Amino acid sequence: MTRARLATPLLVLALLVAALPASAEKWVFLGQRHVTDRIDRDSIEVTASEGTFDAIRIDVKRSAVRFVKVTVVYGAGTSDDLELRDVIPAGGQSRALDLRGANRVIKRIDFVYEAKSLGRRGAIVSVSGRR
């Protein structure tokens, strides 16, 4: 095989290997909650998955939700307040919210939201963790 013919497959292989870390991220479902316009804070207890995580992502269904504060409580009792002062539309999701420090075991996620931003049906808020 000539050098020119060998260079093209090698270039394609190099591009595929370079793209691998982005697709290798593993998001694990941590829990969900139906939120309504009756209260303005809620929690998701993380019991469905064991392990450590370096980020979380919030998904919203049914109605848009305006988040005011998101707090991640770790198994050791420490916590992180994450910046998320956004409206996540129905069917949308937040950016990856990085957790401070080394990989962490998540016990609970507390969130404060603007209750009047919800419709009558409320919304379904789901949280996933990235390993």
A tleap script that builds the chain and sets N, CA, C and O, in Angstrom:
source leaprc.protein.ff14SB
mol = sequence {
  NMET THR ARG ALA ARG LEU ALA THR PRO LEU
  LEU VAL LEU ALA LEU LEU VAL ALA ALA LEU
  PRO ALA SER ALA GLU LYS TRP VAL PHE LEU
  GLY GLN ARG HIE VAL THR ASP ARG ILE ASP
  ARG ASP SER ILE GLU VAL THR ALA SER GLU
  GLY THR PHE ASP ALA ILE ARG ILE ASP VAL
  LYS ARG SER ALA VAL ARG PHE VAL LYS VAL
  THR VAL VAL TYR GLY ALA GLY THR SER ASP
  ASP LEU GLU LEU ARG ASP VAL ILE PRO ALA
  GLY GLY GLN SER ARG ALA LEU ASP LEU ARG
  GLY ALA ASN ARG VAL ILE LYS ARG ILE ASP
  PHE VAL TYR GLU ALA LYS SER LEU GLY ARG
  ARG GLY ALA ILE VAL SER VAL SER GLY ARG
  CARG
}
set mol.1.N position { 0.851 -1.173 0.000 }
set mol.1.CA position { 0.000 0.000 0.000 }
set mol.1.C position { 0.898 1.239 0.000 }
set mol.1.O position { 1.866 1.306 0.758 }
set mol.2.N position { 0.582 2.205 -0.839 }
set mol.2.CA position { 1.392 3.421 -0.892 }
set mol.2.C position { 1.088 4.294 0.308 }
set mol.2.O position { 0.084 4.110 0.996 }
set mol.3.N position { 1.972 5.246 0.544 }
set mol.3.CA position { 1.782 6.145 1.697 }
set mol.3.C position { 0.491 6.952 1.595 }
set mol.3.O position { -0.188 7.162 2.600 }
set mol.4.N position { 0.152 7.398 0.411 }
set mol.4.CA position { -1.066 8.196 0.231 }
set mol.4.C position { -2.309 7.368 0.534 }
set mol.4.O position { -3.256 7.861 1.147 }
set mol.5.N position { -2.303 6.103 0.100 }
set mol.5.CA position { -3.453 5.237 0.342 }
set mol.5.C position { -3.557 4.867 1.822 }
set mol.5.O position { -4.661 4.654 2.323 }
set mol.6.N position { -2.441 4.787 2.520 }
set mol.6.CA position { -2.420 4.451 3.932 }
set mol.6.C position { -2.782 5.659 4.810 }
set mol.6.O position { -3.335 5.487 5.897 }
set mol.7.N position { -2.479 6.855 4.353 }
set mol.7.CA position { -2.712 8.065 5.138 }
set mol.7.C position { -4.206 8.318 5.370 }
set mol.7.O position { -4.588 8.744 6.460 }
set mol.8.N position { -5.049 8.069 4.379 }
set mol.8.CA position { -6.478 8.344 4.519 }
set mol.8.C position { -7.126 7.477 5.593 }
set mol.8.O position { -7.806 8.027 6.459 }
set mol.9.N position { -6.957 6.154 5.589 }
set mol.9.CA position { -7.557 5.363 6.672 }
set mol.9.C position { -6.992 5.721 8.054 }
set mol.9.O position { -7.723 5.692 9.044 }
set mol.10.N position { -5.719 6.052 8.125 }
set mol.10.CA position { -5.132 6.442 9.404 }
set mol.10.C position { -5.720 7.750 9.909 }
set mol.10.O position { -5.949 7.906 11.108 }
set mol.11.N position { -5.964 8.686 9.007 }
set mol.11.CA position { -6.580 9.954 9.383 }
set mol.11.C position { -8.001 9.722 9.904 }
set mol.11.O position { -8.390 10.304 10.917 }
set mol.12.N position { -8.765 8.890 9.230 }
set mol.12.CA position { -10.126 8.577 9.672 }
set mol.12.C position { -10.089 7.917 11.049 }
set mol.12.O position { -10.880 8.274 11.921 }
set mol.13.N position { -9.189 6.967 11.255 }
set mol.13.CA position { -9.062 6.304 12.550 }
set mol.13.C position { -8.692 7.290 13.648 }
set mol.13.O position { -9.234 7.213 14.751 }
set mol.14.N position { -7.780 8.211 13.368 }
set mol.14.CA position { -7.375 9.219 14.358 }
set mol.14.C position { -8.549 10.116 14.735 }
set mol.14.O position { -8.708 10.452 15.909 }
set mol.15.N position { -9.369 10.508 13.773 }
set mol.15.CA position { -10.538 11.342 14.055 }
set mol.15.C position { -11.563 10.586 14.899 }
set mol.15.O position { -12.172 11.172 15.795 }
set mol.16.N position { -11.761 9.306 14.628 }
set mol.16.CA position { -12.695 8.510 15.427 }
set mol.16.C position { -12.207 8.351 16.860 }
set mol.16.O position { -13.001 8.443 17.795 }
set mol.17.N position { -10.942 8.120 17.040 }
set mol.17.CA position { -10.377 7.980 18.384 }
set mol.17.C position { -10.476 9.303 19.135 }
set mol.17.O position { -10.752 9.301 20.335 }
set mol.18.N position { -10.259 10.423 18.467 }
set mol.18.CA position { -10.344 11.738 19.110 }
set mol.18.C position { -11.772 12.036 19.551 }
set mol.18.O position { -11.971 12.721 20.554 }
set mol.19.N position { -12.762 11.540 18.829 }
set mol.19.CA position { -14.168 11.787 19.178 }
set mol.19.C position { -14.674 10.844 20.259 }
set mol.19.O position { -15.729 11.099 20.838 }
set mol.20.N position { -13.964 9.775 20.547 }
set mol.20.CA position { -14.418 8.774 21.502 }
set mol.20.C position { -14.685 9.302 22.907 }
set mol.20.O position { -15.732 8.956 23.453 }
set mol.21.N position { -13.827 10.113 23.545 }
set mol.21.CA position { -14.121 10.559 24.912 }
set mol.21.C position { -15.447 11.309 25.041 }
set mol.21.O position { -16.125 11.160 26.057 }
set mol.22.N position { -15.832 12.095 24.063 }
set mol.22.CA position { -17.089 12.837 24.145 }
set mol.22.C position { -18.284 11.880 24.137 }
set mol.22.O position { -19.268 12.112 24.839 }
set mol.23.N position { -18.201 10.815 23.351 }
set mol.23.CA position { -19.330 9.895 23.294 }
set mol.23.C position { -19.280 8.866 24.424 }
set mol.23.O position { -20.260 8.157 24.649 }
set mol.24.N position { -18.148 8.772 25.140 }
set mol.24.CA position { -17.999 7.783 26.201 }
set mol.24.C position { -18.598 8.258 27.524 }
set mol.24.O position { -18.634 7.491 28.486 }
set mol.25.N position { -19.070 9.505 27.593 }
set mol.25.CA position { -19.698 9.979 28.823 }
set mol.25.C position { -20.880 9.086 29.150 }
set mol.25.O position { -21.665 8.734 28.269 }
set mol.26.N position { -21.001 8.727 30.396 }
set mol.26.CA position { -22.108 7.873 30.801 }
set mol.26.C position { -23.002 8.622 31.772 }
set mol.26.O position { -22.581 8.956 32.880 }
set mol.27.N position { -24.240 8.887 31.358 }
set mol.27.CA position { -25.231 9.540 32.204 }
set mol.27.C position { -26.127 8.478 32.813 }
set mol.27.O position { -26.639 7.612 32.104 }
set mol.28.N position { -26.317 8.540 34.117 }
set mol.28.CA position { -27.093 7.560 34.866 }
set mol.28.C position { -28.290 8.280 35.488 }
set mol.28.O position { -28.133 9.324 36.122 }
set mol.29.N position { -29.480 7.719 35.303 }
set mol.29.CA position { -30.690 8.291 35.888 }
set mol.29.C position { -30.604 8.201 37.413 }
set mol.29.O position { -30.353 7.130 37.965 }
set mol.30.N position { -30.814 9.338 38.089 }
set mol.30.CA position { -30.730 9.379 39.554 }
set mol.30.C position { -32.091 9.482 40.228 }
set mol.30.O position { -32.244 9.057 41.373 }
set mol.31.N position { -33.074 10.034 39.542 }
set mol.31.CA position { -34.400 10.147 40.139 }
set mol.31.C position { -35.212 11.243 39.481 }
set mol.31.O position { -34.699 12.017 38.673 }
set mol.32.N position { -36.492 11.300 39.838 }
set mol.32.CA position { -37.354 12.349 39.291 }
set mol.32.C position { -38.426 12.729 40.293 }
set mol.32.O position { -38.682 12.019 41.266 }
set mol.33.N position { -39.040 13.865 40.026 }
set mol.33.CA position { -40.058 14.400 40.929 }
set mol.33.C position { -41.096 15.158 40.103 }
set mol.33.O position { -40.755 15.872 39.160 }
set mol.34.N position { -42.369 14.993 40.472 }
set mol.34.CA position { -43.436 15.807 39.893 }
set mol.34.C position { -43.528 17.065 40.741 }
set mol.34.O position { -43.797 16.978 41.939 }
set mol.35.N position { -43.311 18.222 40.150 }
set mol.35.CA position { -43.362 19.487 40.884 }
set mol.35.C position { -44.614 20.246 40.470 }
set mol.35.O position { -45.036 20.185 39.315 }
set mol.36.N position { -45.204 20.961 41.424 }
set mol.36.CA position { -46.447 21.679 41.162 }
set mol.36.C position { -46.302 23.142 41.554 }
set mol.36.O position { -45.281 23.562 42.098 }
set mol.37.N position { -47.349 23.906 41.264 }
set mol.37.CA position { -47.332 25.325 41.599 }
set mol.37.C position { -47.776 25.580 43.039 }
set mol.37.O position { -47.978 26.732 43.422 }
set mol.38.N position { -47.929 24.533 43.837 }
set mol.38.CA position { -48.347 24.695 45.233 }
set mol.38.C position { -47.187 24.963 46.177 }
set mol.38.O position { -47.347 25.655 47.182 }
set mol.39.N position { -46.023 24.421 45.859 }
set mol.39.CA position { -44.833 24.658 46.684 }
set mol.39.C position { -43.698 25.107 45.787 }
set mol.39.O position { -43.779 24.970 44.566 }
set mol.40.N position { -42.650 25.636 46.374 }
set mol.40.CA position { -41.568 26.178 45.559 }
set mol.40.C position { -40.219 25.513 45.819 }
set mol.40.O position { -39.183 26.022 45.392 }
set mol.41.N position { -40.229 24.387 46.512 }
set mol.41.CA position { -38.984 23.656 46.747 }
set mol.41.C position { -39.298 22.175 46.828 }
set mol.41.O position { -40.397 21.775 47.211 }
set mol.42.N position { -38.319 21.372 46.464 }
set mol.42.CA position { -38.507 19.933 46.488 }
set mol.42.C position { -37.154 19.263 46.528 }
set mol.42.O position { -36.126 19.924 46.385 }
set mol.43.N position { -37.144 17.945 46.723 }
set mol.43.CA position { -35.908 17.173 46.779 }
set mol.43.C position { -36.075 15.879 46.013 }
set mol.43.O position { -37.173 15.331 45.911 }
set mol.44.N position { -34.978 15.408 45.482 }
set mol.44.CA position { -34.927 14.086 44.871 }
set mol.44.C position { -33.922 13.279 45.678 }
set mol.44.O position { -32.734 13.601 45.706 }
set mol.45.N position { -34.402 12.234 46.330 }
set mol.45.CA position { -33.531 11.327 47.075 }
set mol.45.C position { -32.897 10.374 46.066 }
set mol.45.O position { -33.598 9.759 45.262 }
set mol.46.N position { -31.596 10.256 46.108 }
set mol.46.CA position { -30.897 9.396 45.160 }
set mol.46.C position { -30.673 8.044 45.819 }
set mol.46.O position { -29.785 7.885 46.657 }
set mol.47.N position { -31.490 7.073 45.431 }
set mol.47.CA position { -31.357 5.728 45.990 }
set mol.47.C position { -31.215 4.680 44.890 }
set mol.47.O position { -30.811 3.547 45.153 }
set mol.48.N position { -31.545 5.061 43.665 }
set mol.48.CA position { -31.584 4.091 42.575 }
set mol.48.C position { -30.204 3.723 42.044 }
set mol.48.O position { -30.064 2.701 41.372 }
set mol.49.N position { -29.194 4.517 42.322 }
set mol.49.CA position { -27.887 4.252 41.736 }
set mol.49.C position { -26.790 4.455 42.761 }
set mol.49.O position { -26.835 5.381 43.570 }
set mol.50.N position { -25.819 3.587 42.713 }
set mol.50.CA position { -24.654 3.740 43.575 }
set mol.50.C position { -23.490 4.208 42.722 }
set mol.50.O position { -23.484 4.017 41.506 }
set mol.51.N position { -22.531 4.805 43.348 }
set mol.51.CA position { -21.346 5.223 42.632 }
set mol.51.C position { -21.087 6.700 42.773 }
set mol.51.O position { -21.818 7.422 43.452 }
set mol.52.N position { -20.046 7.129 42.126 }
set mol.52.CA position { -19.640 8.524 42.211 }
set mol.52.C position { -19.894 9.229 40.889 }
set mol.52.O position { -19.941 8.603 39.830 }
set mol.53.N position { -20.057 10.545 40.970 }
set mol.53.CA position { -20.404 11.341 39.800 }
set mol.53.C position { -19.585 12.624 39.793 }
set mol.53.O position { -19.169 13.111 40.845 }
set mol.54.N position { -19.355 13.172 38.595 }
set mol.54.CA position { -18.617 14.429 38.504 }
set mol.54.C position { -19.476 15.574 37.986 }
set mol.54.O position { -19.021 16.717 37.940 }
set mol.55.N position { -20.738 15.274 37.590 }
set mol.55.CA position { -21.654 16.319 37.117 }
set mol.55.C position { -23.080 15.793 37.180 }
set mol.55.O position { -23.305 14.584 37.222 }
set mol.56.N position { -24.043 16.713 37.185 }
set mol.56.CA position { -25.451 16.338 37.059 }
set mol.56.C position { -26.063 17.134 35.911 }
set mol.56.O position { -25.523 18.151 35.476 }
set mol.57.N position { -27.203 16.642 35.436 }
set mol.57.CA position { -27.962 17.324 34.393 }
set mol.57.C position { -29.435 17.199 34.753 }
set mol.57.O position { -29.883 16.144 35.201 }
set mol.58.N position { -30.188 18.278 34.556 }
set mol.58.CA position { -31.608 18.310 34.907 }
set mol.58.C position { -32.441 18.354 33.629 }
set mol.58.O position { -32.210 19.185 32.751 }
set mol.59.N position { -33.418 17.443 33.540 }
set mol.59.CA position { -34.354 17.397 32.419 }
set mol.59.C position { -35.739 17.790 32.915 }
set mol.59.O position { -36.114 17.468 34.042 }
set mol.60.N position { -36.500 18.489 32.071 }
set mol.60.CA position { -37.833 18.967 32.448 }
set mol.60.C position { -38.835 18.546 31.379 }
set mol.60.O position { -38.579 18.687 30.183 }
set mol.61.N position { -39.980 18.028 31.824 }
set mol.61.CA position { -41.066 17.652 30.916 }
set mol.61.C position { -42.362 18.313 31.379 }
set mol.61.O position { -42.488 18.704 32.539 }
set mol.62.N position { -43.313 18.432 30.469 }
set mol.62.CA position { -44.661 18.981 30.662 }
set mol.62.C position { -44.733 20.495 30.665 }
set mol.62.O position { -45.429 21.075 29.831 }
set mol.63.N position { -44.022 21.162 31.592 }
set mol.63.CA position { -44.057 22.627 31.692 }
set mol.63.C position { -42.651 23.145 31.949 }
set mol.63.O position { -41.810 22.444 32.512 }
set mol.64.N position { -42.409 24.371 31.533 }
set mol.64.CA position { -41.115 24.999 31.811 }
set mol.64.C position { -40.966 25.232 33.312 }
set mol.64.O position { -41.956 25.441 34.014 }
set mol.65.N position { -39.735 25.197 33.799 }
set mol.65.CA position { -39.463 25.440 35.214 }
set mol.65.C position { -38.352 26.474 35.323 }
set mol.65.O position { -37.306 26.342 34.686 }
set mol.66.N position { -38.582 27.500 36.130 }
set mol.66.CA position { -37.555 28.506 36.425 }
set mol.66.C position { -36.890 28.116 37.740 }
set mol.66.O position { -37.491 28.216 38.809 }
set mol.67.N position { -35.638 27.671 37.641 }
set mol.67.CA position { -34.891 27.263 38.832 }
set mol.67.C position { -34.224 28.467 39.473 }
set mol.67.O position { -33.691 29.337 38.783 }
set mol.68.N position { -34.257 28.509 40.793 }
set mol.68.CA position { -33.629 29.578 41.562 }
set mol.68.C position { -32.347 29.075 42.203 }
set mol.68.O position { -31.341 29.783 42.232 }
set mol.69.N position { -32.384 27.840 42.723 }
set mol.69.CA position { -31.230 27.290 43.428 }
set mol.69.C position { -31.250 25.767 43.323 }
set mol.69.O position { -32.309 25.146 43.411 }
set mol.70.N position { -30.070 25.171 43.135 }
set mol.70.CA position { -29.928 23.717 43.117 }
set mol.70.C position { -28.796 23.376 44.079 }
set mol.70.O position { -27.688 23.898 43.953 }
set mol.71.N position { -29.081 22.491 45.048 }
set mol.71.CA position { -28.080 22.080 46.034 }
set mol.71.C position { -27.927 20.567 45.960 }
set mol.71.O position { -28.909 19.829 46.045 }
set mol.72.N position { -26.693 20.115 45.801 }
set mol.72.CA position { -26.396 18.688 45.803 }
set mol.72.C position { -25.850 18.338 47.180 }
set mol.72.O position { -24.870 18.929 47.633 }
set mol.73.N position { -26.490 17.369 47.849 }
set mol.73.CA position { -26.058 16.912 49.169 }
set mol.73.C position { -25.370 15.564 48.977 }
set mol.73.O position { -25.929 14.645 48.378 }
set mol.74.N position { -24.146 15.462 49.498 }
set mol.74.CA position { -23.347 14.259 49.325 }
set mol.74.C position { -23.522 13.298 50.488 }
set mol.74.O position { -24.004 13.676 51.556 }
set mol.75.N position { -23.127 12.057 50.268 }
set mol.75.CA position { -23.231 11.021 51.281 }
set mol.75.C position { -22.501 11.358 52.563 }
set mol.75.O position { -22.932 10.950 53.641 }
set mol.76.N position { -21.400 12.099 52.469 }
set mol.76.CA position { -20.613 12.473 53.650 }
set mol.76.C position { -21.238 13.641 54.410 }
set mol.76.O position { -20.739 14.025 55.467 }
set mol.77.N position { -22.331 14.213 53.880 }
set mol.77.CA position { -23.003 15.314 54.563 }
set mol.77.C position { -22.646 16.694 54.047 }
set mol.77.O position { -23.314 17.666 54.399 }
set mol.78.N position { -21.616 16.812 53.225 }
set mol.78.CA position { -21.274 18.110 52.648 }
set mol.78.C position { -22.228 18.402 51.487 }
set mol.78.O position { -22.956 17.518 51.035 }
set mol.79.N position { -22.218 19.634 51.014 }
set mol.79.CA position { -23.115 19.990 49.917 }
set mol.79.C position { -22.477 21.035 49.012 }
set mol.79.O position { -21.521 21.713 49.388 }
set mol.80.N position { -23.033 21.146 47.809 }
set mol.80.CA position { -22.627 22.149 46.820 }
set mol.80.C position { -23.865 22.889 46.352 }
set mol.80.O position { -24.872 22.266 46.014 }
set mol.81.N position { -23.800 24.220 46.328 }
set mol.81.CA position { -24.833 25.027 45.688 }
set mol.81.C position { -24.386 25.259 44.258 }
set mol.81.O position { -23.307 25.802 44.025 }
set mol.82.N position { -25.201 24.856 43.306 }
set mol.82.CA position { -24.849 24.971 41.895 }
set mol.82.C position { -25.586 26.144 41.263 }
set mol.82.O position { -26.756 26.388 41.556 }
set mol.83.N position { -24.901 26.850 40.410 }
set mol.83.CA position { -25.492 27.988 39.707 }
set mol.83.C position { -26.415 27.490 38.600 }
set mol.83.O position { -25.954 26.896 37.625 }
set mol.84.N position { -27.677 27.724 38.743 }
set mol.84.CA position { -28.649 27.391 37.702 }
set mol.84.C position { -29.820 28.335 37.860 }
set mol.84.O position { -30.858 27.966 38.411 }
set mol.85.N position { -29.657 29.522 37.389 }
set mol.85.CA position { -30.741 30.511 37.457 }
set mol.85.C position { -31.323 30.653 36.052 }
set mol.85.O position { -31.281 31.717 35.435 }
set mol.86.N position { -31.866 29.539 35.576 }
set mol.86.CA position { -32.357 29.467 34.211 }
set mol.86.C position { -33.786 28.959 34.181 }
set mol.86.O position { -34.276 28.336 35.124 }
set mol.87.N position { -34.434 29.247 33.068 }
set mol.87.CA position { -35.707 28.608 32.768 }
set mol.87.C position { -35.380 27.455 31.833 }
set mol.87.O position { -34.792 27.648 30.769 }
set mol.88.N position { -35.769 26.255 32.245 }
set mol.88.CA position { -35.606 25.102 31.374 }
set mol.88.C position { -36.970 24.836 30.760 }
set mol.88.O position { -37.931 24.577 31.484 }
set mol.89.N position { -37.072 24.896 29.430 }
set mol.89.CA position { -38.377 24.714 28.799 }
set mol.89.C position { -38.840 23.267 28.871 }
set mol.89.O position { -38.038 22.360 29.095 }
set mol.90.N position { -40.130 23.056 28.680 }
set mol.90.CA position { -40.673 21.696 28.624 }
set mol.90.C position { -39.949 20.937 27.520 }
set mol.90.O position { -39.842 21.418 26.392 }
set mol.91.N position { -39.457 19.758 27.848 }
set mol.91.CA position { -38.706 18.962 26.880 }
set mol.91.C position { -37.232 19.322 26.808 }
set mol.91.O position { -36.492 18.741 26.015 }
set mol.92.N position { -36.791 20.285 27.639 }
set mol.92.CA position { -35.401 20.730 27.602 }
set mol.92.C position { -34.580 20.168 28.745 }
set mol.92.O position { -35.083 19.443 29.603 }
set mol.93.N position { -33.297 20.522 28.735 }
set mol.93.CA position { -32.404 20.078 29.799 }
set mol.93.C position { -31.353 21.140 30.072 }
set mol.93.O position { -31.050 21.979 29.224 }
set mol.94.N position { -30.808 21.080 31.274 }
set mol.94.CA position { -29.758 22.012 31.665 }
set mol.94.C position { -28.441 21.597 31.017 }
set mol.94.O position { -28.327 20.515 30.441 }
set mol.95.N position { -27.474 22.460 31.120 }
set mol.95.CA position { -26.106 22.085 30.747 }
set mol.95.C position { -25.597 21.120 31.811 }
set mol.95.O position { -26.254 20.932 32.835 }
set mol.96.N position { -24.460 20.516 31.590 }
set mol.96.CA position { -23.843 19.674 32.616 }
set mol.96.C position { -23.388 20.592 33.743 }
set mol.96.O position { -22.640 21.543 33.514 }
set mol.97.N position { -23.837 20.308 34.953 }
set mol.97.CA position { -23.484 21.105 36.130 }
set mol.97.C position { -22.380 20.362 36.879 }
set mol.97.O position { -22.641 19.368 37.558 }
set mol.98.N position { -21.154 20.846 36.752 }
set mol.98.CA position { -20.004 20.171 37.343 }
set mol.98.C position { -20.050 20.214 38.863 }
set mol.98.O position { -20.408 21.226 39.465 }
set mol.99.N position { -19.677 19.089 39.469 }
set mol.99.CA position { -19.596 18.988 40.924 }
set mol.99.C position { -18.175 19.310 41.354 }
set mol.99.O position { -17.218 18.967 40.659 }
set mol.100.N position { -18.038 19.964 42.492 }
set mol.100.CA position { -16.712 20.348 42.988 }
set mol.100.C position { -15.996 19.143 43.584 }
set mol.100.O position { -16.624 18.216 44.097 }
set mol.101.N position { -14.692 19.174 43.507 }
set mol.101.CA position { -13.896 18.118 44.125 }
set mol.101.C position { -13.843 16.870 43.280 }
set mol.101.O position { -14.253 16.860 42.119 }
set mol.102.N position { -13.332 15.823 43.884 }
set mol.102.CA position { -13.233 14.537 43.204 }
set mol.102.C position { -14.633 13.957 43.002 }
set mol.102.O position { -15.624 14.520 43.467 }
set mol.103.N position { -14.695 12.850 42.316 }
set mol.103.CA position { -15.995 12.210 42.104 }
set mol.103.C position { -16.724 12.058 43.431 }
set mol.103.O position { -16.115 11.721 44.446 }
set mol.104.N position { -18.015 12.304 43.421 }
set mol.104.CA position { -18.794 12.367 44.652 }
set mol.104.C position { -19.958 11.388 44.638 }
set mol.104.O position { -20.547 11.123 43.590 }
set mol.105.N position { -20.287 10.849 45.819 }
set mol.105.CA position { -21.485 10.034 46.011 }
set mol.105.C position { -22.618 10.999 46.356 }
set mol.105.O position { -22.514 11.753 47.323 }
set mol.106.N position { -23.689 10.984 45.580 }
set mol.106.CA position { -24.800 11.912 45.770 }
set mol.106.C position { -25.887 11.250 46.601 }
set mol.106.O position { -26.336 10.146 46.293 }
set mol.107.N position { -26.302 11.934 47.653 }
set mol.107.CA position { -27.373 11.445 48.524 }
set mol.107.C position { -28.727 12.044 48.132 }
set mol.107.O position { -29.744 11.351 48.103 }
set mol.108.N position { -28.716 13.357 47.828 }
set mol.108.CA position { -29.976 14.070 47.574 }
set mol.108.C position { -29.693 15.315 46.741 }
set mol.108.O position { -28.613 15.900 46.825 }
set mol.109.N position { -30.678 15.711 45.937 }
set mol.109.CA position { -30.609 16.975 45.207 }
set mol.109.C position { -31.804 17.800 45.636 }
set mol.109.O position { -32.949 17.385 45.455 }
set mol.110.N position { -31.544 18.977 46.209 }
set mol.110.CA position { -32.594 19.907 46.620 }
set mol.110.C position { -32.670 21.010 45.569 }
set mol.110.O position { -31.645 21.484 45.079 }
set mol.111.N position { -33.876 21.407 45.232 }
set mol.111.CA position { -33.999 22.520 44.303 }
set mol.111.C position { -35.122 23.451 44.719 }
set mol.111.O position { -36.154 23.037 45.246 }
set mol.112.N position { -34.875 24.721 44.459 }
set mol.112.CA position { -35.863 25.771 44.693 }
set mol.112.C position { -36.232 26.298 43.310 }
set mol.112.O position { -35.357 26.596 42.497 }
set mol.113.N position { -37.509 26.408 43.056 }
set mol.113.CA position { -37.973 26.871 41.757 }
set mol.113.C position { -39.081 27.892 41.952 }
set mol.113.O position { -39.661 28.008 43.031 }
set mol.114.N position { -39.356 28.617 40.904 }
set mol.114.CA position { -40.417 29.610 40.941 }
set mol.114.C position { -41.731 28.909 40.619 }
set mol.114.O position { -41.993 28.559 39.468 }
set mol.115.N position { -42.551 28.708 41.644 }
set mol.115.CA position { -43.772 27.920 41.492 }
set mol.115.C position { -44.734 28.525 40.476 }
set mol.115.O position { -45.422 27.795 39.762 }
set mol.116.N position { -44.787 29.837 40.407 }
set mol.116.CA position { -45.740 30.450 39.477 }
set mol.116.C position { -45.325 30.283 38.021 }
set mol.116.O position { -46.095 30.613 37.119 }
set mol.117.N position { -44.116 29.774 37.780 }
set mol.117.CA position { -43.689 29.538 36.404 }
set mol.117.C position { -44.299 28.254 35.840 }
set mol.117.O position { -44.229 28.011 34.635 }
set mol.118.N position { -44.898 27.431 36.707 }
set mol.118.CA position { -45.453 26.153 36.271 }
set mol.118.C position { -46.904 26.306 35.840 }
set mol.118.O position { -47.628 27.168 36.339 }
set mol.119.N position { -47.308 25.472 34.924 }
set mol.119.CA position { -48.716 25.425 34.540 }
set mol.119.C position { -49.486 24.597 35.553 }
set mol.119.O position { -48.916 24.109 36.529 }
set mol.120.N position { -50.766 24.441 35.321 }
set mol.120.CA position { -51.605 23.670 36.247 }
set mol.120.C position { -51.166 22.220 36.386 }
set mol.120.O position { -51.264 21.634 37.464 }
set mol.121.N position { -50.680 21.645 35.289 }
set mol.121.CA position { -50.283 20.237 35.336 }
set mol.121.C position { -48.977 20.027 36.085 }
set mol.121.O position { -48.649 18.901 36.459 }
set mol.122.N position { -48.237 21.093 36.303 }
set mol.122.CA position { -46.933 20.970 36.929 }
set mol.122.C position { -45.918 20.480 35.916 }
set mol.122.O position { -46.144 20.550 34.708 }
set mol.123.N position { -44.804 19.986 36.416 }
set mol.123.CA position { -43.731 19.525 35.544 }
set mol.123.C position { -43.089 18.291 36.160 }
set mol.123.O position { -43.206 18.040 37.359 }
set mol.124.N position { -42.414 17.536 35.319 }
set mol.124.CA position { -41.621 16.397 35.781 }
set mol.124.C position { -40.157 16.804 35.674 }
set mol.124.O position { -39.664 17.112 34.589 }
set mol.125.N position { -39.469 16.801 36.817 }
set mol.125.CA position { -38.040 17.158 36.861 }
set mol.125.C position { -37.257 15.873 37.114 }
set mol.125.O position { -37.472 15.190 38.115 }
set mol.126.N position { -36.351 15.556 36.201 }
set mol.126.CA position { -35.506 14.369 36.306 }
set mol.126.C position { -34.058 14.791 36.398 }
set mol.126.O position { -33.657 15.792 35.804 }
set mol.127.N position { -33.265 14.024 37.148 }
set mol.127.CA position { -31.839 14.331 37.297 }
set mol.127.C position { -31.022 13.105 36.908 }
set mol.127.O position { -31.337 11.983 37.303 }
set mol.128.N position { -29.983 13.332 36.138 }
set mol.128.CA position { -29.021 12.297 35.754 }
set mol.128.C position { -27.650 12.718 36.235 }
set mol.128.O position { -27.352 13.908 36.335 }
set mol.129.N position { -26.812 11.729 36.536 }
set mol.129.CA position { -25.442 11.994 36.974 }
set mol.129.C position { -24.462 11.454 35.953 }
set mol.129.O position { -24.696 10.407 35.351 }
set mol.130.N position { -23.365 12.171 35.758 }
set mol.130.CA position { -22.326 11.738 34.829 }
set mol.130.C position { -21.204 11.070 35.590 }
set mol.130.O position { -20.706 11.626 36.568 }
set mol.131.N position { -20.806 9.915 35.169 }
set mol.131.CA position { -19.694 9.173 35.769 }
set mol.131.C position { -18.395 9.541 35.099 }
set mol.131.O position { -17.342 9.020 35.466 }
savepdb mol mol.pdb
quit
